[in-house]
């Protein structure tokens, strides 16, 4: 009989970092096993095995009963260097080793390890030090942990990757390309597959377990070098010849996990690659401020000449919507300039994409009598007015918790019936276009209209096949949009500036820069905030001045990359969470904790409170502070460098 110590691969709170089980089987260290935990069965990695005979006294005196081990899933599966990298990431994100490993490897793979070839460490980790950059004529010696940044237009980057693939294939080496979303995975795959059919594969979370296993097996069994386009949950691959890892569209959304340990997959993938001595490229049309700061500080090198000013032949127009309200004394959704663009698009049989930053009809509803904002009864977030496509009736919907109710109500404060919808949602834009252009063909892509990938694909295909038509959508449409577009327009992004979030300007700039890159003839942006400098930077493609202004602002207020942010969040009854945060503040002494209520102060009837620490980058992770954070109650969530502070 043997006693095994295992690391549980779970995100569940309150689970010890190590567990012990007994089994009659001889199980090697590094094996993945199925273990009972509470009422479920979870995956775990064996880290130590000892004879029960040698542990008799310890077993007898143990304060808990040692349970029987479930079935063994595979022999040693994870390379030791991967375990060590995961341990480093667990320290950085103040999480458990098991939750980090679980985040870096898909459940589809973990549940089928007995059928699969284990992930292989790169041959580079055994001494290979030659690698190439896009455009190099031949391999050259480099340092083992070299990381390169590439900032350039999509077409230029894809051309560089095609060149790099040819060079690496000639050297009998494979390439891994990581992206933030399934949509990006499909887009990059379609851009690169021509000429290498049969040697390029996709791995992402939308694959069925059966398809993921089949793809993994094909990748392992292919004698020829391969290209794998994947999302972060496939951070290890069954190839020993991967020489290069590319982190593409690194400024896009979707890199940060939405559950504990809230990993930033960009950092995780880079850490794994660097520790395996693989060459790393970090690339996008507009890199993040954190990445550009690393370039300035010498942590990265330019992989190719940077494009600090994006070149475009599209005519740009910034429309001040406040001018029309002053003249017409009413809230205007579509400007005469956009109306003309819609008319020209029909007459010239071109294609037009119109972006609305918000779902629904109106983003906020206010009582005209007492100016009270209509809120969700469940979580107190402002509700959004929607119009039912089936009945035509209006209803309120909370985009935070999903609560729905009829819009036929009066003000909860004064009883007034004059509830006025404000803001511009995609439903309202569609309504306005229909009223002004009754014969216009409008195809929608947003979470309320296109709920499946098939529906999205059909809407995009119909739009492309019908010159003169309009594609109307939210940011969801932009994620799926590939290929050039004649005209693009933004109805409004002003609601984003109302969010007290230090990343908002970067988000707006990234979205507009992407739209500008797609446009061939014109890009038109409507706003009631024309004084915001980000519009000028984006419409002129001025990435250099935008980065300088953003870096100066971040430095002034000690935001990343000039600090590491650690955010604590507690949800519960108001008095209880105030006490819990006060106890956490004491436990973290002498580190200062800035405590503040969440932007949406209540969720499901509970209150939400945050605590924020700003730490010097060179001082993180601090072992003592990490230990204190790990000792906090499991009801407190911990996020390091979160996507948002709200």
N, C-alpha and C positions, 0 to 999 in steps of 0.2 A: 504494500500500500504506500502511496506517495502523497505528500502534501505539496500543493502548488500555490505559489503566489502569483496573482495575475493583476493586470491593469485593466479595469473595466472601460470599454469604449462606449461611453454614454454621455449625453448632455444633461441627464437628470440631476437635479440639485440634491445635495445631502449625501451623495454616494462617496465613500472613502476612496482615496486615490489608489489603494491596494486592497485586494481581498484574498482570502485563502479558501481552498477547496481540497477534498481528498479524491483520489482515483486509483484504481488498480493498474491503469494503463501507464506506459512509459511515454511521457510527453516531453518533447524537446523544448528548450527555451526559445522563445520567438514564435511558437505555434499560436494560431488563433483557435480559441476554444469557445464553446457555447456554455455559459454559466447561468445558474438560477439567481435572480436578484428580485427580492420582494415577490410579486406575483408574475413576473415576466422572465423571459430568457434573453440575455444580451450577449454580445461578443466581448471577448477579452483576450489580452496577449499575455502569454506565460513569461514571467521574468525570473522566476526561481523555482527549482524543484528539489525537494528533500525527502528522504525516507521517513515514513511515519514512525518507524521503530526508533529513529534517532531523535524524534520530537515528542516522545511520549509525555514527558513532564510538561512541556509547553502546551500540548493539546489538553492535558488534564486540567491545567490551571487557566486555560483561556476563558475569558469572560463571555464567550459566545460559542455556539455550536458550529463546528465546521461542516459545511454541507457538501454533498456529493457533486462532483464535476459532471457537466453535461458532455455531449459528444465532442470529440476533437475535430476541428474543421480542416486543418492542414498541418503540414510540417512547417518548420520555420519559414515565415512568409515575408517579414519586413527586414530590410538590410539594417544592420546596427547603426549606420550613419544616419538613417532616417529616424530611428528612435531617438538618437541624440539631438537631432535638429528639432524634433517635436518637443523634446524636453526644454530646449532653449526658447521655443515659441510659447510653451506653457508658462515659463517664467515671465516673458515679456507681457503676456496678456493676463497674468495672474489667474490662470486657469489650471485645470488638471491635465496631466499627460494624456489620459484616456480620451478626454473630450477633444483635444487637439488632433490626435491620430484619427479619431472618428470623423472629424471634419475634413481631413485631408484625403480620405479614402471612401469612396462611395459604398453605401450599403449593398448595392447590387454586386459589388466585388467581394465585400466581407462575407456575405451570405453564401458565396459559392467558391470559397478559396480552395476547397478540396478538389475542385475540377480545373483549377487554373494554374498557369505558370506564374510563380511568384514575381513581384516587381524586382528588377535587377538594378544594382548600382551601376552607374555609368562607368565605362572603361576608363574615363578620365580620372576617376577617383583612385585608380591603381597606377597613376603616373602619367597619363596622357596629358600633355600641355600644349599641343598645337591646336589652333583654331583659326577661323577666318572671319573677317568682317565682310558685309556686302560690298562687292566690287573688287575685293582682293583677287589678284591673279593666281595666287598660290597660297598654301598654308604658311602660317608664320608663328613663331613662338610668342606666347603671351604669358602673363602671370595667371596663376590658377584661379584667382577670385575676381577677374576683370568683369566689370559690368558696364554696358554701353547704353546711352540714351539716344533715341532717334526721334526728331520732331520734323514732320513733313506731311505733305498732302497724302491722302489715302492712296491715290494712284502711284505716287512715287514710292511709298512704302511697300505696296504689293509688288511692284517691279523689283525692289531690292530683295524681297523674300524669295521671289522666283529665282533670282540670280544666286542667292545663298543656297537654296535647295539644290540647284544644279551642282554647285561647287561641293556641297557636303555629300550628295549622292555619289559624286565622282570619288570622294574619299571613303565611301562606304560607311557614312555616318548618317544618323537619323536626327530629326528635328521635332521638338515639341512646341506648339504654339498655344498659349493660354489666353482666354478671353473672359469677360465678366458675365456673359449671358448666353443662353441658348440661341437667341437671335443672332448675336455676334458670331457664335460658332458656325452657324449655317452660312452666314454671309462670307466669312473668311474662307470657309471650305469651298464655296462656289467660285470665289475669286482665284483660288490657287489650284483647283483640281485639274484644269486643262493641261494635258501633257503628262500628268503623273497619275492617271486613273489606275486604280488597283494598288497604289502605294500611298494613298492619303486616307485617313480615317477620322471619324468624329466620336468623341466620348463626352456626353453631357447628361444632366439629370433628368431629361425628358425621355431618355431611352428606357424601354422596358428592361427588367432584369435579364430576360433572355437575350435581348439584342445587345445589351452591354457585355454580357459574357461572350457572345459570339464575336463581337468586335475585338474584345481583349485577346481572345484566342487567335484571331486572324493577325493581329499586330504581332503577337509572340511568334507565330508560325511562319511569317513572311521572311524569306531569305534575303530579299532586297531591302535596302534602307527605306524607311517610311517617314511620312509627316503625320503627326497626330495633332488635330485641333481639338482642344478640350477645355472644359471648365475646371475650376480649382479642386473639385472633389476627386479628380483623377491626377493628383500631384505626383504619383509614381506610375511608371509604365513598365510592361514586361519586356524591356529592351535594354541591352547593355551597351548599345552603340549610340545613344543620344548624346550628342556633343554640344548642342545648342538649345537653349530655352528662350522663347520669345514671349514677353508679356505685352500683348497687343491691346489697343484701346484702353490704356491704363487710366485715362481720365474719365472713363465711362462709369455708369452706375451699375451696381450689382456685385462689386468686389467684396464688400464687407458683409459677413454672415449676420443673419437676423436672429440667431440664437447663440447661447453660451457655447464657446468662449469668445464669440464676436470677433473672430479672426479677420484681419484684412488679408485676403488671399494673395494680393500682390506681394506683400512682405513674406508670407509663408512660402509661396512658390519660389521667390528669389532666394530665400534662405536654404531651401532644399537643394536648389540648383548650385548655389555657391559652395555648399558643403560637399557636393558631389563633383566639384571642380568642373562644372559645365559653364560655358560662355553664356551670358545673359544679355538680352536686349530688351529695353523698356521703351515702348513706342506708342505714339499717337500723333494726331494732327495738332493737338495742344496738350502738352504734358502738364501735370499738376505742379502747383507751387512747391510742394515738398520735393518732387523729383528734380525740378530746376535748381532748387537750393542745393541739393546734393551735387549737382553738376558744378555749381559755383564753388562749393567747398572741396572739390576734388575727389569725392567719393565715387563719382561716375565720370566717364569720358564720352565725348561725342562719337557716335557710331558712324555718322556721316555729317556733312555740313548742315547746320541747323537752318530751318526756315523761320525767321522771326517775323516775317510779314507774308501773309497768305495772299497769293496773286489770284484774282478772279476777274473775268470779263463781265460778270453780272452787274447791272446798274443797281446801286443801293439807294433806298429812300427811307428816311425816318420821318414819320408823320406825327405831328403834335395834335393829339385828339382834343386837348383842352381848348384849342382855337375854335373848334366846331361847336362846342358847348356854349362858348361865349356868344357866338353868332346866332345859333338856333335855339338856345335856352332849353336844351334837352340832352339826355344822355345818348350819345351816338355810338353804335357798335361797329359799323362799317363806314370807313371814310370814303369820300368821292374818289380818292386815288385807288383804293382797293376795288371799288365798284367798277372803275374804268379797267383795272387789270382783269377782273372777272369777265367783263365784256370783250376785251381784246383776246383773252384766252379762248373764248368761244368762237370769235370771228376768225382767228388765225389758226384754229385747230392745234393748239399747243397743250401742254399739261401744266396744271397749277396745284401746288400743295399748300394748304392753309393750316397753320398750327394754332391751336388754342391750348393754353397751359393747364386748363382745368376741365374736369368732367362736369356733367350736369348742365343746368340752365343758367343759374346765377349762384355765385360762390358764397354769398352771404345775404341774409334777409334781415332788415332792420325795421323797427317800429317807428313810423313817422312822428308819433305823438311823444314818446319818451326816449327814443333812440336806443332802445334795448335790442341787442342782437339775439336772434332766435338760435337757441342752443339745443344740442342733443340732450334728451332726458336721461340718457344712460351714462354718458361720459363728459358732458358739458362742452364738447367741441362745437364750433359753429357748424350748423347743418347746411347742406347744399340743396338748392331747389332743382328737382328733376321733373321731366315730363314723361309719363308712361307712354311707350310706343304702342301698347295694346289698347289702352283706354283713352289716351289723350289727356288724362287728369294729372294735375301736379301733385308731387309728394316731396317731403323732406327726407334726405338721406344723410347719415353721418358717414363720412369717408374714413373715420378713424376706427369705429367699432361696428359699423354696418347697420345700425338701427334705422328702420324706416317707419314713417307715419304720414298720414294725410296732411296736406298743406292747408286744409280747411280749418283754420284755428285763429284765435285772437291772441294778442300779446299777453304773456303770462304775468307781466308786472302791472300794466295799467288797464288791461282789458280792451285796448284799442284794436280796431279791425284793419287799420291802415298799415299793413305789413308790406314793405317795398323791397323787391328783390334787387340786389346790387351786384356788380361784378359781372364778368363775362365767362360763361362756360361754353363748352362745345355745342350743347343743345341750342343755346341761344343764338350762336353764330349760324347754325344750320337753319334755324327759323328765319333769321334775317335774310340769308341768301335766298331761301325759298320765296320770301315775300317780294324781293326785288327782282329776282330772276326765276320766274316760275318754271321755265323750261330747262333750267340748268341741271345737268347730271352730277349729283354729289354722292361720292362713296365715302363711307365713314370707317375709321379705324380707331376705336377706343375701347376701354374695358367694359363699357355698358352695351356696346353695339356688336363688337366682334369678340366673342368669349372663347373661341377656339383658334388654334393655329390654322385650321382649314379655312375658317371664315376670314381671317386676316389675309391669307394668300389669295383667296377668291376676290376680295375687295381690291387688292393691289393689282391683280391681273386685269380685272374689268376696267379699272382706271387707266392702266397702261394701254389697253386695247381701244379706248375711246378718246381720241384727241378732242380737246375742247372741254373735257370733263374736269371735275374738281375732286381732289382727295382732301378730306377734312378730318383732322384727328388731333389727338393729344400727343404727348411725348412717346406713347406706345407706338404710334405710327412712325415716328422718326427712327425708333429702334429697328423697325422692320424695313425701312426704306433703303434701297440700294440702287445704284445707277443714278445718272444725272437727271435733273428736272429743269424744265424751261423756266418756270417761275415759282418762287416760294414767298409766303407772306405769314406774318405773325399778327394775329388779331390783338393780343395783349399778353404781356408777361408781368404786368405791374403788380399782380397779387403776390408774386414771389418776393418783391422787395419789402412786403409787410412782415416777413418772417425775420425775427431777430437771430439770424444764423450767419456766422462768419464765412461760411462757404457759399452763400447765395450768389455773390458776384461772379465767382468762378463757375458756378453751375450755369448762370445766364450766358456767360461768355462762351462756354463750351457748346451750349445748344445753338447759339447764333453762329458760331464759327462753323459748326457742322452743317447748318442750313446753307450758309454762304458757299461752302465747298460743293454742295449738291447743285446749286443754282447755276444755270448757263446764261440766262438772259436778264433776270432781275430778282432782287430780294427786297421786300417791303416790310417795314416794321412799324406798327402802330403803338403809341405809348402816351400816357398822360404824365410821364416823368422823363421828358427829353433831356433834362439836365444831368441824368445819370451818365457818367463818362463811359461806362461799359458799352453803351450803344455805339458810341463813336469808335472805340477800340475794335469792336466786333465787326461793324460794317466796313471798316477800312482794313480789316485783317491785321491790325497792329498788335501782335502778340508781345512784342518786346516791351512797349510802354505799359501795357496792361500788367505784365508780370512785375515790372519795377514798382508800379503803384500798389499792386497787391502785396508784394513782399514788404514794402515800407509799412503798410497798414498792419500786416500780421506781426511784424517786429514790434511796432508801437504797443500793441495790446497783448504781446506774448502768446500768440496763437501758433499752431504748427506751421512751418517747421522749426519755429524758434522755441518750442516747448513740446513736451509730451502731455497730453490731456488724459486724465483718468476720471471718468464719470461714474458716480454711484447713483443708483435709482432704487427707491422704495415705493411700493404701492400698498395702500391699506387705509385704515381709519386715521383721520387727521392727527389726533393726539398720539396715537400709537406710533405712527411713522416719524413724527417729530421727535419722540423719545428715542426711537431706534436710530435715527440719524445723529442725534446728540451722543448716543453711546458709541456709534461708529467714529464720530469726530474725536472722542476721547481715546479710542483704541488706536487711532492713527497718529496721535501726538508724537512728535512735534510738527508733523506735516500739516500745513494749513488746508482747511476744507471750506470752500465757498458754497454755502447752502442756499438753494433757491427753489421756488415752486416750478413745476413743469409748465410748459406753454399751454398745454391742455391740462388744467389743474386736477381734473377728476376723470377716472376711468371706471366704468361699471359700478358707479356709486362710491368708489374709493378715491382717496386723494393720492396724488403722485408728487414726490419731492426728489430733487437731485442734489448731489454734492459734487463739487468739481475741484480737482487738484491740478495745478500747473507745475510741471517738473522740468528742470533743465535736461535737455536731450542726453547730455553725457552722463547724467546721474541715473538714468533708467535703463534696465530694471535694477532697482535697489533691492538686494535680497531681504533686508529687514522689512521694508515696506511691502514687498510682495507677500512675505509671510503673514504680515498683519492683515492684508487684504484677503488672503485665503482663509484666515481665521474668522472673518466676519460671518454673520448668519447667512444662510443660503437664500433668504428672502431678499437680500440686497444683490442686485445685478451690478456687474463691474464691466465697464467698457473702456478700452484703451484707445485713444485717438478715434473717437466715434465719428460717424458720418455727420451727426447733428448734435447740438447741445440742448435742443428743445425738449 
